[in-house]
C-alpha cells in the first residue's frame, strides 16, 4: 500500500515521503480501515510518539496523521461493535502508524460509525478538532451559559469548532486570529474579533475562559485577562502561570466514541459546520504540512475518492 512515512526526525517537513509500506496487521480489538480522507496536526513531527513506541523503541519508518474517515475492511480477533463494510471516522493511536496511508489499523473503540450523509472529507476534519474543542471547553473549563470565552486561532480547525460549540451553549465568544480571519470567525457566531498582529488583547476586558492553541507570549498575556476563579485551557504547552484564584490546564485530546457520535449528529443537523480548508491528494502531503496556516479551517488529505480508489 502507499503511505506517507518519516524516517529522520531532523528533516522536518522535507522528510515526509510517499512510500510503499506493508499492509497493516489487525491486532486484538483492532479494525483495518480503508482510509478515504485523513487529517494531520502540523506539530506532530516534533512529538516523541511519532518516532518511538510506548516502550521507547524506535518505530521508524512511521506513518503520521491521526484523524481519518473510511470503511472497515477487516476485523481483528475479538473486535466487536463495528462490522466489515461500515463507514467510520475517528482517531488512530499516537504511538502507532497513523492515517496518512491507504490502510491503517485502529482500535475499534477509537472509531465511531459515520452516517452516509456526511462526506468523508468533512468527517476527517472532525475528530481532533471536535474532541479537543469539546474537552477543553466543557470537560476542563466547564464553560456555561452567560460566560465569556476568548478563543485563540478561532478560524483554525480546533478554534472554529470551539467558537460554534461555545455559542451553542449561550456563551459570549471573542475570537482571535489574523486580519483575514475576521469575517470567517464572526460568521461562525463570535460576537467580537481581535487581530493578534494589530489589536491590543487588553481591550477584551475580563473573560471567564481562555481557550488557547498558540502558546508562548499569547498564552502568557491571555492569562492576565481571566477574572478571579476563571480557567485557561491550552493544547499548545504547559502553562507557566495561572489566573488569580483560577486554573491553568494543559491537556492532550482523548478518543471518545460517544462524543464523536454527538459531534457527528450536530453536523447532520447543521448545528456544527467543520471548516474544511485545502483538500490535497496523498502525494501532496508534504506541501500541505508546509502551507496549512495559509487557509482557514482544517487541511484534509484525500487518500481515496468516493469509490474507494486511489486519490490522484
Secondary structure, 3 states (H helix, E strand, C coil): CEEEEECCCCCHHHHCEEEECCCCCCCCCEEEEEEEEEECCHHHHHCHHHCECCCCCECCCECCCCEEEEEEEEECCCCCCCCCCCEEEEECCCCCCCCCECEEEEEHHHEEECCCCCCHHHHHCCHHHHHHHHHHHHHHCCCCCCCEEEECCCCEHHHHHHHHHHHHCCCEEEEEECHHHHHHHHHCCCCEEEECCCCCHHHHCCEEEEEECCCHHHHHHHHCCEEEEEEEEECCCCCCCCCCCCEEEECCCCCCHHHHHHHHHHHHHCCCCCCEEEEEEHHHHHHHHHHHHHCCEEEEEECECCCCCECC
